[in-house]
Every structure is written in structure tokens, then in C-alpha cells.
């Protein structure tokens, strides 16, 4: 890895972390205000109805990831004319997809809400309004997602930092408004979030048109390019469909068996997951363009190193963040929320363990996307993911509790890693044995030693006063995590590289302080 690329990744990660720190604090406060303003039931209704719309989001990412992949590939070859063609083609295709989603959702989505979801009769009208607002917001997002792909392809992560802060402040304003507004708060909340979506999308579009030459839309149609992008996106759509069904499908099943209150608990767990996961995915987001560009330039060994590094260190970053939450989940939820819905504590713990396994997939997915060979990969992994839905349904029908759903997905994610690795072996001759020994074995052994050293402290401090217990556990957990990761999880040269990376990170943080 060249020093130039290291500096670029460090700078981009720095911007993304600044963004995350600012947005996470606002997001947590906002969700607390919204939960208390809406109540557990309405909060659950909003999330499950939004989940119905999200079920159709598998179409959303069809050409988004394709756009990013093709842009990164052509940037690696230095072809500016092709960049403009790919962008314009992507806008046209995404507009077509948006219209299709709206039409399908209005038919299937409304039927599902009216006949399958558990929603009190007196809240059905509000649920319909929320559905329409969420659907329009998705359509706006779909049409403008190529602009996001361009920003990532150009590695301009500073744009995400600035715009994300603006988005969070707007959502904070929405939370304040619904506290004091009259009428149906759930409907008002949905309408205001739609307005925020319009504003944010407009900002992204204006930024890209001002800063990137290729972001000036002109109708363009190329049958060859369409077939190339369509082949990539078509199989990617199947994979997106499988992912959405395995995430939103569980939300629907929980609602059908246990009602909207359990959906509220899951929404809280998912929000914590998203905040923590964001720290780790910021790192992989900064690395992904390098994976694609090195593949385009046929520098396979470099690409493999980025994949190894991305999987290993994103896992460690996530582990450092997850351990404190796992140790004192109940305490943290009590500070955050005035009322803790049932199952929230166990949901948070299980979904974070699930996330640890998921983060290992991200750089591997990027390697597949770089190759453009999506058919076999999406067919196998998508089908495997979909098979978990009937399995979860069967468990719930036999009397399974809500937490059992997350246990199924933890097992699924673990098996999924090895399926993905052997697909990579056949597709791009990926060094599977090296990845298992240098990444998987190392991260699992490191995690084992961390939890082995932490467990005795949990027992010793269980009768301590609350704040002393929390302080001792969090200090010990943090110290153990950092020490074991540095001593067991990293090689000597990796420790040197990480120190260099940290120094660059903080130098960029100081130089590009977004608060100034």
C-alpha cells in the first residue's frame, strides 16, 4: 500500500468519522425525542410500515452499485468521456426504476398493510399516510443515487461529512416540531421526513454538478453499456432482494406474530447497530474505491491486501465499539430512553454480535463487485439468504420467542462467510487459505481472549454500586480490547502501519476540522 493511498484513506476516513461523531449524537437524541413523542405503538407502526416500503428497495440498489463500480473502473483507466456516459445512463435507468417501484408498491404494499400487518384500526389511516410519504421519499432517493455513487467514486468523503451534518440538524428540527405540534404526530412526522429527503437530495445534486464534470445529465442510451450494466445490476438486484427480504422480512414476521411493540424494540436495536456499524463501514467505504481501481489496473496482489486489511481492521474497530455496549446495554438504554420497550436489551446484544460477522463480508463483496462477475455469486448467496426466511417462520410457528430470530441470523452470517470465500476462489483466484489464517482465525481468537478476560470482571463487580460498576467494567473492557488487539490481533508491521495511519488521521482531523 503506497504512502499516497494511505494518506488518502486516512483523510477520507477522518472526514467520515467526523461525520459519524456529529450525526450519531444528534441521531440518538432525535430518536429518543421521537419515541417519547409518538409512543411505543406509533413508533413501531412507523418502522414496520417503512419496512414495507423498504421491501421494494432491492430495486433501489440495482444500478447504484453498478454505477459506482463502472465509474471506479473507468477512473482507474482514466477515461473521462466514458464517465459522463455512465453517469447519464445511470440517471435514466434510476428514473425508470423509481417509476416501477412506485407502481408496484401502490398495489402490493397497500394490500400487505391492509391484510397482513397487525395495526390497530384507529391507526390504519395514519399508517397509509406514512406509507405514501415513505414511498415518495424512496423515489426521490432512487433518482438521485448516482450522485452519491460519483462522490464515493471520486473519494470526496468531505461532502458526506458536511451534508450529513445538515441532514441531522434538519431531522433534529423535525423531532422538535412533532413534540409541540398538534394533530396526528405520526402523519406530521412522515410528511416532515419527506421534506428533509427532498432537501438533502437537492444538496447532493447541486454539489456534484458543481464539482464533477461528468455530473451534467444529457440523455444517453448505449445498448452495449446497458447490457453490461444491466447484467451487473440484474444479478445485483437479486442479491439486494434477498438482503431486503432477510432484513425487512424479519420485521414483518415479528409484527405478524408479536405486534408493533416488538417492531419498536427492533427499531431501537437497529439504530444502535447502524450507529456503531457506521464507524467500521467508514473505513471500508474509504478502501472500496482502491479495491476496484487496483482490479482494473490488474494489480491483484494490491487488491488482495486491501481486502485483507479492510476485513481485519473493520472487525477490530467494530469490536472496540461493541464491547462497551454489550457490557452495559441496560444502563446505556436507560440513559438514552425514558422507556425501554420489551426485548430491547437482548435485541441490541444479539444484533451487535450479528454485525461483527457481517462486517467481515464487506471487503469481500467489494472484491466481487470489482470483477463484475455477479451471476454465480448473487445466485448462490442470495438463495442461501432467502432460505433463512421460511426457517425463521417455522421457528416462530413452533413457539419461538423474538430473540430466536436473531440467533438464526447469527448462524446464517457465519456460514455465509465461507460460502462467499469459495465463490471468490473460483471467480478471481482469491487466496482463501491465507484469508482464513491471516484474518478469520486471527479475529476470532482475538475476540475469544477479549471476552475470556472480561467475563471474570463482570462477576466480581455484579454487586458494586451502579456507577462504580459501570466505570470499572467499561475501563477494563476498553483496556483489554485495545491491548489484546495490538498484541494478538496485529503483526509488528501492522502495528507500525496503524500508528502511521492514526497520526495521519489526526493531522487531517486538525487540518479539515468541519466545526470551523
N, C-alpha and C positions, 0 to 999 in steps of 0.2 A: 504494500500500500504506500503510494507516494506521499511525501510530506504535503504537497499541494492538495491532494484529495483528503488527507487527514484534516487539514485546516478548513476545507470546505465543509466536510461532515461536521466538524466541531462547531463552526459558525452556524450552520443550519440547525443543528441540534440545540444550540444555545437559543436561537430565536424560538424554536418550537417549545422549549422548556419555559421560557419567559411567558409565552402564550398560555401554556398549561397552568403555570402557577397563578396567573391572574384570573384565568377563566374558571379554574376549579373552585377557588374560594367563592366567587360570585355564584357559580352554579349550585354549590351546596347550600348556600344561603337562600337562593331563589327557590330551590325545591322544597326547603323547609317551609318557606312562606306560602308556597302554592299548596302543599299538603294540608297545612292548617287552614288555609282559606277555603279550599274545596271540600275538605273532609276525606276520610279514607275511601268511602264508596265512590264519590265523583272522581277522585284521583285515580282509582282503579279503572273506572269506566273510560277515562281519557286515554289511559295506557293500553287498554285492551282494544278500544276502537281504533286508536292509532296503529295498533298492531295489525288490524285487518288491512289497513292501507299499506302497511309495511310488507304484508304478504305478497303484494304485487311489485315490490321494489326489486325483485330479481331481474325485472326488465330494466330497472334504473341503471344498474352497473354494466349492462350489456356492452355498450360502446365506450363507457368511461375508462375502464381498464384497458380496452383496446386502443383508445386514443392515446393514453399515457405511454403504453408500450411502443406504439408505432412512432410517436414523437421522440421518445428516448432513443429508439433505434436509428432514426434519421439524423438526430443530433450527433450521435456517435459517428455518423458518416459525413456530417457537415452539409446536408442537403436542405437549404433554406426553402427552395421552391416547393419541395415535397412537404415540408412542414405546413405551409399555407394550405395546400391541397387537403392534407389530412384533417386540419382544423375545420375548414369549411364543410367538408364531407361529414364530419362528426356532428356539427351543429344541425345539419339537415336530418341526419339519422336520429339524433336525440329528440328532435321535434316530432318526428313520426312516432317514436316510441312513447312520448308523452301523451299524444292523442290516443294511442292504443290503450294505454294504461287507464286513462280516464273512462273510456268506453267500457272496458272490461270491468273495472271497479264499480261503476254505477250499477251494473247488472248483478255481478256475483257478490260484491262486497255488501250491498244493501240487503240482499237475500240472507247472507250469513249473519248480519247483525240482527235482523228481524226474527230469524228462525232458529239460530244455533247458540248465540251468546246469551249468557244469563245477565240480563239488565232489567232493573225494576221498571214497571210500566210507566211510572210517572217521570222517569228519566230517559225514556226512549227518544223523545223529540230532541232533547239536548244531545243525545248520542248521534242522531242523524246530522245535526249541525256540525258537530265536531268532526264527523266523517268527511263532510263536504269541505270543510276548511283544511283538513289534513291532506285530502286528495289534491286540492289546488296547490298547496304548498309543495307537494311532491312533484307536480307537473312543472312548476317554476324551477325547482331544483334540477330536474332532469334536463331541461333545455339548456341550462347554463353550466352543467358539469364539465363540458370541455374546457371552459376557462380555468377551472380548478386543476384539471389534468395538465394544462400548459404551465401553470405556476409550479407544480411539482416537477414536471419535466425540466424546467429551467432552474430548479433548485432555489427558487426565490422564497424561502420559508419566512422571511421577514414579513411578507404580505399576509401570511396566515396569522402572524402574531398581532399585527395592527388590526386587521379586520375581525379577528376573533374577540379581541377586547371590545370593539364596538358592538359586536353581536351580543356579548354577555351583558353589557350595560343596557342594551335595548330590552333583553329578557328580564333583567332586574327591574326595569321600568314597568314591564308587563305585570310582574309579581306584585309590585306596589299598587298598581291600578286596581287589580282584582280584589285586593284587601278592602279598598274603600268604595268600590263601585256597587251600584245597586243592580237589581235584576238577576238573571241566571249567570252566576260566576263562571260556570263551565263553558257556556256558549261564548261569553266575553273573552275568556282565556284562549279558546281556539281561534277566534277572529283576530286577536292581537298577535298571536304567534304567526298567523298567515301574513300579517302586515310586516312583521320582522323578517320573514323569509323573502318577501319582495325586496325589501331594503338591502339586505345582505347580498342577495344575488346581483342587484344592480351595482353595488360597490365592486364586487369581484369582476363583473363585466367591464366596468369603466377602467379599472386598474389594468386589466390585461390589454385592452385596446390601446391604452396609452403607452405601455411598456414593451409590448411584443409585436413585432412586425406581422407575424402570421395571424394575429387575432383580429383581422378585419374581414368579416364574413362576406363572401361572394358565393352565390350558388354555384356549386361544382359537383359534377357527377362523373365518376370513373368506374366502369364496370369491373375492371381488374382490381382496383383498390377496394371496391365494395365487396368483391368476393374474398379478398384477403382479410379485410376487417370483419366481414360477416362470418367467415369460418372461425376466426378467433373469438368473436363476440358470441356467435351462436352456441358454441360449446361452453363458453364462459357464462352464458345465460342459464344453461342447465345447472352449472355449479352454483350460481347465485340463487337459483330457485331452490336447490337442495339446502343451501345455507339458511335462506329465509324461512323455509319450512321447519327446519330443525330448531330455529330460534323463536320465531313467532308462533310456530306450531305448538310448542310447549306452552306458550302464553294462552293460546286458545284452549288447549286441553285443561290447563289449570282453571280457567274460567268455567268451562263446561262441568267440571267435577266439583269445584270448591267455591265459585262465585267471585265477584270483583274484588273483595277484600284481599284475597291471595294475590291477585294481579298487582295490587298496590305494594305488597311486600316484595314481589319480584322486581317491580319497577325501582324500588329503593336499592335492592341488591345490584341491579344492572347499572344504576347511576354510579354507585361506588366502583363497580367493575370498570366502567368507562373512564372514570377519572384516573384511576390507578393505571389502567392499561394504556392510557394516553401517554404517560411518562415513558413507557417502554416502546410503544409504537412510534413515538417521535424519533427515536434512534433508528429504527428500521426504515422509517419514511425517508430519512436523510441518506440512508445507504442504498435504497432500492434503485435510484437512477444509475448509480455506479454499477450495479449488477447487470442491468440491461445494456449499458454502454460498453462494458467490458465484453459482454457476449457478442455484441455487434462487431466489435473490433477483433474478435476471435482470441481474446486473452483469457482463456478458460481457467488457468490457474489463479489468476487475479480474481475472477468471478467466484471461484470456489472459496477463496479466502474471505471475501466479503460475506458470503452465505454463512460460513462457519462462525465468523466474528459476530455477525448480526444475530444469529440464533443464541449463541452463548451469552453474550453480554446483555441482550434484551431480557433474557431469562433472569440474569443476576440483578439487573435494575428492578425488574418486577418483584423479585423475591425480597429485596431490601424494603420495598414499599408495602408488600403484602404482610410480612411477618408482624409488624406493629398492629395492623388491623386485626389479624387473626387472634393475637394475644388478648386484646381488649375490645372486642366487637361490641358488646353490650354497652360498655362505658361510652364509646365513641358515638353510638347511635343515640344514647340518651342526651349527650351534649348537642348533637345535631338536630334531633327531632323532639318535639314536645310529646308526641305519642308514637310509640313503636308498634306498627302492625304485627300481628301474629306471624311467626315463621321468618321474620326479617333477619334475625341474628343467624340462624342456621343457613338461610339462603345466601347471605353475604359470605359466610365462610366457605360454603361449597362452591359457589360461583368463582371465588378467587382462586381456589385450587384448580378448577377447570381452566381458568385463564392462564395459569402457569404452563399448562400443557399446550394451550392454544398458541401462545407467543412463539413457541418453537417452530410452528408451521409457517410463520410469516415470511422469513427469508427463503424458505423452500418454495413457497408459492411464487415469489418473485423470480426465482431461477426458471421455473416452468414457463412463466409469462414471457421471460426474455427469449426463450426458444421459439415461442409461438406455436408449439405443438400441443394443442389443448384437447383434442378429441379423446384420446385414451385416458388422459389424466382426469378430465371432468366426468367422463362416463363412469369410471371406477369409483372415484372419491365421492361424486355426487350421489350415486346409487347407494353406496355404503352409508352415507349420512342420512338419506331418506329412510333406510331400513330401521333407524332408531325410533321413528315416529310410531309405527304400529307396535313396537316393543314397549314404548312408554305407555301407549293407550292400554295395552294388555295388562301392564302392571297396575295402572290406576283402576281398571275394571275389576281386578282381583283384590282391591282394597288397599293399594299402595298409598302412602302419605305423600304430600307435596315434596318433601326433601328427596324422596326416592328418585324423582325425575332427574335431579342434578347428579346423583350417583351414576345413573345410566350414561349421562353425557361425559362424565369424567372417564369412564371406561372406554367410551367411543373415541374420545380425543386421543387417548393413549395408543389404541390400536391404529388410529388414523395416521400417526406419525410414521409408523413402519410401512404402511401401505404407500404413503407419499414418497418415502425414501427409495423404495424399489421401483416405483414408476420413474423417478429421476434417474436411476441407474440405467434403465433401458432407453430413456429419452435423450439424455445428454452425457451419458457415461459418468454420472456423479459418483464420487468416491464414498460409497455408503459405509464401508468398514471404518474409514477414517472419521467420518461424521459420528458414528456410534461411539467410537473410542475417545475421540477428542472433544465431543460436545455432549452427547446424551449421557454417557457414563459419568463424565465429569460433573455435569449439573445435578444429576440425581444423587450422586454420592455427596456432593456439597450440601444439597438440601437436607439429606438424611442427617449429616453431622450437625447441622444448624439446629434442627428440631430435637435431636438427641440431647444436645447441650442445654436447650431452653426448657424442656419438659420438667426437669427437677426443680427449677426456679418457680414454675407455676404451682407446684405442690407446696413448696416451702412458704410462699407468700400468700397462699389462699386465705389465711385468717388475718392478714395485715389490714390496717385501716385503708379505705378505698384509695385515696390519692397517693399514699406511700406505696401501695401495691402496684398501682398503675405506673408510677415513676420508676420503680425498681425493675419491673418487667420490661418496660419499653427501653430503658437504658441498657439492660443486659441483652435484650433481643437485638437491638441495633449494633452493639459492640460485637456480639457473636457473629452476626451476619457479615459485617464488613471484614472481620478478621478471618473467618473461615473462607470467604470468597477469595480474598487476596492470597491466603496461604495454601489452600487446597484447590480452589477453582481456577487459578491462573498459573500459567508458566511464567518464568522470570522475564522473558521478553514481552509477554503480555502485560505484566505489571509496569514495565517501563513505558510501554505504549499507552496504557491507561493514564499514567501520571502525565505524560505529554499531552494527551487528549484533554485532561482536566485543566491543565494550565492554559491551553488554547481556548477552551470553553469559557473560563472566567475572564480571560483577556477580551474575548469577543463580547461577553456579557457587559463588561465595563464600557467597551467602545460603543456598543449598539444598544445602550440602555433605553428601552422603549418608554420609560417613565419620564424621560427628559423632554 
